[in-house]
Amino acid sequence: MAKTLDIILPIYNPSADWYQALKSSDQVWEAALDDVKIRYIIVDDGSRQALDTPTLEAIKDGLHGEVLYHRYTDNGGKGKAVREGALQSDADVLVYTDHDIPYLDQYLVEFYHLVAKDQADLVLCYRDDSYYEQAPLIRRIISRVLKSMIRTMVQIPTTDTQGGLKALSPAARMRLQQCKTDSYLFDLELVKRCHRDGLRIDSKPVQIRDGLVFSKMGVSLLFRELGAFCRILFS
């Protein structure tokens, strides 16, 4: 029986042509994983407007895999969106990534194989100095502050939990479904749950694709997430 792969893509007020990057990546993934049944789970995290029928049909026509579109009306945060997608999944391997496909296509294939071959339950991406050289200053500051907090206060096997690409086994998917954090730091809760329960966690360095446009991130985000960090730390 063919292996199955679900790819969760959370969206929130995306640009009109956001799915063009996905269509390009789909060509690569389909060729590299030709014996794998791929399904895309697009989760609309309360965008101002739902995807209209022509746009949704254009997405479906442009992809090899099945497309499931799930939307709810109130914006709940990336953690909620990814968890909602995980609740729709029953695949052998679950991957979630950002809708603009920030990393080179080869990494999703690599991450998939690590889980499919039972070498890991959760595969994380590790962002090295090349990532931070291209990221805006405020994003670098927030990421480095968070890494320092994790290093000193959280006992997990990595300091970089927030990279936008992860692959999960069914066991890790169950821990994701159990997460309570709706916001940005849900990844940290996921890693902590998997580590606490003895799941195998692997981390791989990644490079971002050329021309990636970083989303805006303000200092206020750091303060908003502080409460979430404390809840995860003491949970």
Secondary structure, 3 states (H helix, E strand, C coil): CCEEEEEEEEECCCCCCCHHHHHHHHHHHHHHCCCEEEEEEEEEECCCCCCCHHHHHHHHHHCCCEEEEEEECCCCCHHHHHHHHHHCCCCCEEEEECCCCCECHHHHHHHHHHHHCCCCCEEEEEECHHHHHHCCHHHHHHHHHHHHHHHHHCCCCCCCCCCCEEEECHHHHHHHHHCCCCCCCHHHHHHHHHHHCCCCEEEEEECECCCCCCCCCCHHHHHHHHHHHHHHHCC
